[in-house]
Amino acid sequence: MKATAKKIIRQRSAWLASMFGCAAFLLMAVKLYNVSLSSLASNLVIVLFMLAVIVGAAAALGWVIARFRMRRK
């Protein structure tokens, strides 16, 4: 039980460290390279939209494959 608790804490710590690293990188980009926050926000929206399109297409393809397999039986 203790081993799994330690593993969970270690994973959570690694996740937090990576999030702080990403935040530091974005702050550096904003300050050092004079990147505007609006361009970062618009790029984030574009990335999230494309991610939604990809996940939606994968879900639709999975649904089609499942329907095709059900029809064959």
C-alpha positions as CSV (number, residue, x, y, z in Angstrom):
1,M,0.0,0.0,0.0
2,K,2.8,2.4,0.9
3,A,4.6,1.7,-2.5
4,T,1.5,2.8,-4.5
5,A,1.0,5.9,-2.3
6,K,4.7,6.9,-2.9
7,K,4.3,6.2,-6.6
8,I,1.2,8.4,-6.8
9,I,2.9,11.2,-4.9
10,R,5.9,10.9,-7.2
11,Q,3.7,11.1,-10.3
12,R,1.8,14.1,-8.9
13,S,5.1,15.9,-8.1
14,A,6.4,15.3,-11.6
15,W,3.2,16.6,-13.1
16,L,3.4,19.8,-10.9
17,A,7.0,20.3,-11.8
18,S,6.2,20.0,-15.5
19,M,3.3,22.5,-15.2
20,F,5.6,25.0,-13.4
21,G,8.2,24.5,-16.2
22,C,5.6,25.2,-18.8
23,A,4.4,28.3,-17.0
24,A,8.0,29.5,-16.7
25,F,8.6,28.9,-20.4
26,L,5.5,30.9,-21.3
27,L,6.5,33.7,-19.0
28,M,9.9,33.8,-20.6
29,A,8.4,33.9,-24.0
30,V,6.1,36.8,-23.0
31,K,8.9,38.8,-21.3
32,L,12.0,38.0,-23.4
33,Y,10.5,37.7,-26.9
34,N,7.8,40.3,-26.5
35,V,5.1,37.8,-27.4
36,S,1.6,39.2,-26.7
37,L,-0.7,37.4,-24.4
38,S,-3.5,37.8,-27.0
39,S,-1.5,35.8,-29.6
40,L,-0.7,33.1,-27.0
41,A,-4.4,33.0,-26.1
42,S,-5.5,32.8,-29.8
43,N,-2.9,30.0,-30.5
44,L,-4.2,28.1,-27.4
45,V,-7.8,28.4,-28.7
46,I,-6.7,27.2,-32.2
47,V,-4.8,24.2,-30.6
48,L,-7.8,23.3,-28.4
49,F,-10.2,23.5,-31.4
50,M,-7.9,21.3,-33.5
51,L,-7.7,18.8,-30.6
52,A,-11.5,18.7,-30.4
53,V,-11.6,18.1,-34.1
54,I,-9.1,15.2,-33.9
55,V,-10.8,13.6,-30.9
56,G,-14.2,14.0,-32.6
57,A,-12.9,12.4,-35.8
58,A,-11.4,9.5,-33.8
59,A,-14.6,9.0,-31.9
60,A,-16.7,9.0,-35.1
61,L,-14.3,6.5,-36.7
62,G,-14.5,4.3,-33.6
63,W,-18.3,4.5,-33.7
64,V,-18.3,3.6,-37.5
65,I,-16.0,0.6,-36.9
66,A,-18.1,-0.6,-33.9
67,R,-21.3,-0.4,-36.0
68,F,-19.6,-2.2,-38.9
69,R,-18.5,-5.0,-36.6
70,M,-22.0,-5.3,-35.0
71,R,-23.5,-5.6,-38.5
72,R,-21.2,-8.4,-39.5
73,K,-22.2,-10.6,-36.6
